[in-house]
Amino acid sequence: MSKPFLGVGVGFPINLDTKGDFQIAEYEESVRQSIVIILGTAKGERAMRPDFGCSIYDLVFEPNSPATAGKVSQAIQEALLFFEPRIDVIDVRVQSPIPEQMLVNIDYQV
């Protein structure tokens, strides 16, 4: 089944294929890469788009607590809702396997 509504674009990170052309990301891969770009961009980082990105970087030095995990989950859900209309976020789970780390799992549907 063709999925042109999901889009086609230059892959991220930008690489060249064997012919010297930009590598292309298609359909589900385009969506996945978009999510990585959104969550990997701090608000205010993108020129001319100060609202683009995710506010999780504002939480880097917060204590690793259930309250912070809730803020991380909320920030991710808000960023994806606003900047990635091709998906529905089903669930965002934030876990702390060790005190210095948070592990985030995102379930979404295209």
TORBALUM-889034 format. One record per residue: residue number from 1; residue in one letter; x, y, z of N, C-alpha, C in turn. Coordinates in pm, 1 decimal. Last residue first. Layout:
   resi   resn     n_east    n_north       n_up    ca_east   ca_north      ca_up     c_east    c_north       c_up
    NUM      A          X          Y          Z          X          Y          Z          X          Y          Z
...
REM end
This chain:
   resi   resn     n_east    n_north       n_up    ca_east   ca_north      ca_up     c_east    c_north       c_up
    110      V       67.9      600.8     1349.6       67.9      686.2     1231.1      -72.7      694.5     1176.3
    109      Q      100.5      610.8     1696.7       35.3      549.0     1582.0       33.6      649.0     1467.8
    108      Y      338.6      545.0     1957.2      258.3      632.7     1872.8      201.1      553.1     1756.5
    107      D      508.7      543.7     2256.0      423.2      464.4     2168.3      337.8      562.0     2088.7
    106      I      823.5      595.9     2376.1      708.2      664.2     2317.4      635.4      566.0     2226.6
    105      N     1019.0      592.3     2661.2      960.4      510.8     2554.6      834.5      580.3     2506.8
    104      V     1309.7      704.2     2815.2     1177.5      741.5     2764.8     1138.7      647.1     2651.7
    103      L     1491.1      701.6     3106.6     1469.0      629.1     2982.4     1326.0      656.8     2939.2
    102      M     1721.9      895.9     3279.2     1580.5      871.5     3250.7     1572.4      804.6     3114.4
    101      Q     1982.4      876.1     3524.8     1933.2      857.7     3388.3     1780.9      844.5     3386.0
    100      E     2096.9      850.2     3771.6     2149.4      955.7     3684.1     2085.5      956.1     3546.1
     99      P     1985.1      625.0     3902.1     1951.5      761.0     3946.9     1995.9      872.9     3852.7
     98      I     1860.8      394.4     3653.3     1964.4      434.1     3749.5     1938.2      580.0     3785.9
     97      P     1614.9      381.3     3529.2     1683.3      256.7     3563.8     1799.1      278.1     3661.1
     96      S     1342.4      543.1     3535.5     1476.7      576.3     3582.8     1547.8      448.2     3624.0
     95      Q     1110.5      616.1     3269.4     1162.0      531.0     3376.2     1301.3      578.1     3414.3
     94      V      824.0      718.8     3116.2      954.4      766.4     3161.0      995.2      681.4     3280.6
     93      R      623.5      677.4     2836.0      665.0      620.5     2963.8      806.0      667.9     2995.8
     92      V      355.3      785.6     2666.4      494.5      823.3     2690.6      528.8      772.5     2830.0
     91      D      121.1      670.6     2423.9      173.7      668.2     2560.6      318.1      716.1     2560.2
     90      I       22.2      759.2     2176.5      -56.9      666.3     2257.5      -11.8      673.9     2403.2
     89      V       -1.3     1024.2     1964.6       78.9      969.6     2073.5      -13.2      885.3     2161.0
     88      D      -48.6     1002.8     1629.8     -122.8     1012.9     1755.5      -35.0      948.9     1861.7
     87      I      105.9     1182.9     1355.9       97.1     1075.0     1454.6       -2.8     1108.4     1564.6
     86      R      124.6     1400.1     1192.3      102.4     1270.4     1127.5       85.3     1155.9     1226.6
     85      P      192.2     1634.8     1321.7       49.7     1603.7     1305.8       22.2     1467.2     1242.7
     84      E      414.9     1737.4     1515.1      409.7     1617.9     1430.6      265.4     1571.1     1415.5
     83      F      396.8     1964.7     1678.9      486.3     1967.6     1563.1      482.8     1843.3     1474.3
     82      F      203.5     1924.5     1884.9      209.4     2051.4     1813.1      286.3     2041.7     1681.0
     81      L      249.2     1665.9     1977.5      113.7     1706.8     1939.3      118.1     1830.3     1849.7
     80      L      518.1     1679.8     2044.2      475.6     1593.9     1933.7      335.1     1628.4     1886.7
     79      A      510.7     1862.6     2258.6      592.1     1890.5     2139.8      545.3     1807.1     2020.9
     78      E      339.3     1730.5     2443.2      302.8     1861.3     2387.6      379.6     1890.9     2259.0
     77      Q      487.0     1495.5     2500.0      353.3     1487.0     2441.0      312.5     1618.9     2375.9
     76      I      717.7     1610.0     2614.7      727.0     1529.6     2492.8      591.5     1522.3     2423.4
     75      A      611.5     1734.5     2842.2      683.1     1814.2     2742.0      691.6     1739.8     2609.0
     74      Q      506.1     1511.6     2982.7      416.8     1617.2     2934.2      483.3     1700.0     2824.2
     73      S      743.1     1371.1     3042.3      636.0     1309.2     2964.2      543.8     1414.6     2903.2
     72      V      870.8     1564.1     3201.6      933.4     1516.1     3078.4      827.2     1456.1     2986.5
     71      K      692.3     1582.2     3416.5      717.4     1700.5     3333.9      779.9     1661.5     3199.7
     70      G      715.3     1322.1     3518.5      586.7     1369.6     3468.1      601.9     1491.1     3378.6
     69      A      980.4     1330.4     3600.8      940.3     1234.3     3497.3      806.6     1275.3     3436.3
     68      T      956.4     1516.7     3806.1     1031.8     1552.7     3685.6      996.8     1458.3     3571.0
     67      A      807.6     1358.8     3985.1      754.2     1487.3     3937.6      825.1     1531.5     3809.4
     66      P      978.0     1141.5     4038.9      852.7     1119.4     3965.9      791.8     1249.5     3912.3
     65      S     1314.4     1266.8     3970.2     1203.8     1231.7     4059.5     1079.8     1200.3     3976.6
     64      N     1602.9     1391.0     3961.9     1543.2     1275.1     3895.6     1435.9     1218.7     3988.4
     63      P     1591.0     1748.3     3972.2     1612.9     1619.1     4037.8     1542.0     1507.1     3961.1
     62      E     1709.7     1926.4     3678.6     1608.1     1900.8     3780.8     1638.5     1766.9     3848.3
     61      F     1873.6     1972.2     3467.0     1933.2     1980.4     3600.3     1830.8     1968.4     3712.6
     60      V     1699.5     1938.9     3244.4     1822.5     1860.2     3256.7     1878.2     1860.7     3398.6
     59      L     1476.7     2080.3     3172.6     1466.0     1992.9     3289.8     1594.1     1915.4     3318.9
     58      D     1501.5     2207.0     2937.3     1486.2     2293.1     3054.7     1488.4     2211.7     3183.7
     57      Y     1487.2     2002.5     2759.1     1620.8     2051.5     2793.0     1617.0     2149.3     2909.7
     56      I     1221.4     1963.6     2707.2     1286.5     1870.9     2800.4     1424.7     1920.7     2842.4
     55      S     1073.3     2116.8     2529.3     1125.4     2183.4     2649.6     1190.4     2087.3     2748.5
     54      C     1140.7     2091.9     2183.4     1084.4     2032.3     2304.1     1151.6     2093.2     2426.6
     53      G     1057.0     2276.4     1883.4     1138.2     2188.1     1965.4     1063.6     2141.2     2088.3
     52      F      986.2     2615.5     1809.0     1005.9     2478.1     1762.7     1092.7     2401.0     1860.6
     51      D      976.2     2879.7     1880.3      883.8     2790.2     1949.7      906.0     2643.5     1913.3
     50      P     1150.4     3014.0     1712.4     1186.5     2999.8     1853.6     1095.3     2906.0     1931.4
     49      R     1238.7     3014.4     1426.5     1130.5     2931.7     1481.5     1156.3     2910.0     1630.6
     48      M     1463.0     3153.9     1349.0     1334.8     3197.3     1294.2     1215.5     3114.2     1343.2
     47      A     1669.1     2881.1     1433.5     1658.6     3018.5     1384.0     1522.0     3041.5     1320.4
     46      R     1623.1     2680.9     1713.5     1606.3     2690.7     1569.0     1586.9     2836.5     1527.9
     45      E     1626.9     2713.0     1992.6     1749.0     2675.7     1921.6     1739.1     2698.8     1771.0
     44      G     1387.1     2750.4     2117.9     1473.4     2866.5     2101.9     1599.2     2839.0     2022.4
     43      K     1382.3     2429.3     2262.8     1305.7     2549.2     2225.5     1400.1     2668.7     2222.2
     42      A     1611.7     2195.3     2124.4     1565.2     2273.7     2239.6     1485.9     2393.7     2189.4
     41      T     1569.8     1901.1     1951.4     1585.5     2045.8     1936.6     1529.1     2115.4     2059.4
     40      G     1504.5     1638.7     1968.5     1645.8     1673.6     1978.2     1673.8     1822.0     1966.2
     39      L     1236.8     1622.2     1918.0     1280.7     1600.0     2055.7     1427.5     1636.0     2076.1
     38      I     1242.6     1680.0     1638.2     1162.5     1760.3     1731.5     1215.6     1746.6     1873.6
     37      I     1412.1     1475.0     1539.7     1447.1     1616.8     1522.0     1371.9     1704.0     1622.0
     36      V     1266.8     1244.5     1607.3     1402.9     1263.5     1659.2     1443.6     1410.3     1650.3
     35      I     1037.1     1291.4     1452.9     1026.9     1283.3     1598.7     1163.4     1306.8     1662.5
     34      S     1148.5     1273.7     1197.3     1087.7     1398.9     1241.4     1076.2     1403.0     1393.5
     33      Q     1217.3     1005.3     1188.8     1323.5     1105.3     1189.2     1270.5     1241.5     1232.7
     32      R      958.9      892.8     1184.9     1051.2      862.5     1294.5     1161.9      967.4     1303.4
     31      V      863.4      995.2      938.1      796.4     1029.9     1063.8      891.2     1008.4     1181.4
     30      S     1040.5      869.9      762.6     1032.0     1016.1      764.7      968.2     1064.1      894.9
     29      E      972.2      606.1      809.9     1106.2      652.4      847.1     1111.3      804.6      851.1
     28      E      715.3      595.4      700.8      732.8      579.5      845.3      869.8      627.8      891.7
     27      Y      810.2      783.3      420.6      696.1      730.2      493.8      723.7      717.0      644.5
     26      E     1161.5      798.4      368.7     1025.2      786.3      317.2      931.3      732.9      424.3
     25      A     1444.8      987.0      321.7     1364.4      916.7      422.0     1220.5      916.4      372.0
     24      I     1731.7      969.7      114.2     1591.6     1007.5      131.5     1529.2      923.5      242.5
     23      Q     2050.7     1114.0       75.3     1968.9      999.5      114.3     1829.4     1049.1      148.7
     22      F     2141.7     1310.6     -205.0     2101.1     1305.2      -65.2     2023.5     1176.8      -38.8
     21      D     2377.1     1154.0     -431.8     2251.9     1224.1     -402.2     2224.1     1217.7     -252.2
     20      G     2589.9      995.8     -491.0     2617.5     1134.2     -455.0     2493.7     1217.5     -429.4
     19      K     2540.4      733.5     -526.4     2542.6      815.5     -647.7     2573.7      962.0     -618.0
     18      T     2527.1      630.5     -270.1     2640.8      590.5     -354.4     2651.3      670.5     -483.4
     17      D     2408.5      919.7      -82.0     2405.7      779.3     -121.7     2523.0      751.1     -214.7
     16      L     2496.7     1128.4      194.6     2487.5     1105.9       50.5     2482.1      956.5       23.0
     15      N     2308.4     1263.9      470.5     2413.2     1179.7      413.7     2391.9     1170.3      263.6
     14      I     2191.5     1424.4      752.4     2210.0     1437.1      608.1     2331.4     1354.9      565.3
     13      P     2048.1     1201.7      997.9     2132.0     1313.6      956.6     2155.8     1310.6      805.4
     12      F     1776.9     1231.3      782.1     1848.2     1293.5      893.3     1920.6     1184.7      970.3
     11      G     1692.3     1268.1      432.0     1713.8     1193.5      554.9     1791.2     1273.3      658.8
     10      V     1456.7     1469.2      273.4     1598.7     1443.5      294.5     1614.1     1376.0      429.8
      9      G     1138.5     1298.2      231.2     1226.4     1413.4      246.0     1371.0     1371.9      261.0
      8      V      797.9     1232.4      208.5      931.3     1192.9      165.7     1018.1     1316.2      180.4
      7      G      483.4     1135.6      361.1      588.5     1225.0      315.5      719.7     1157.6      281.2
      6      L      244.4     1026.7      422.5      343.7     1033.6      529.4      465.3     1115.9      489.2
      5      F      101.7     1014.3      190.9       59.4     1115.0      287.6      157.3     1127.3      403.7
      4      P      194.2      791.6       51.9      251.5      922.0       20.6      212.2     1030.8      119.3
      3      K      196.5      502.2       76.8      172.9      590.4      191.2      226.5      730.9      165.3
      2      S       60.8      216.2      -84.9      135.7      340.6      -92.7       97.2      432.4       22.8
      1      M       84.0     -118.5        0.0        0.0        0.0        0.0       88.3      124.5        0.0
REM end
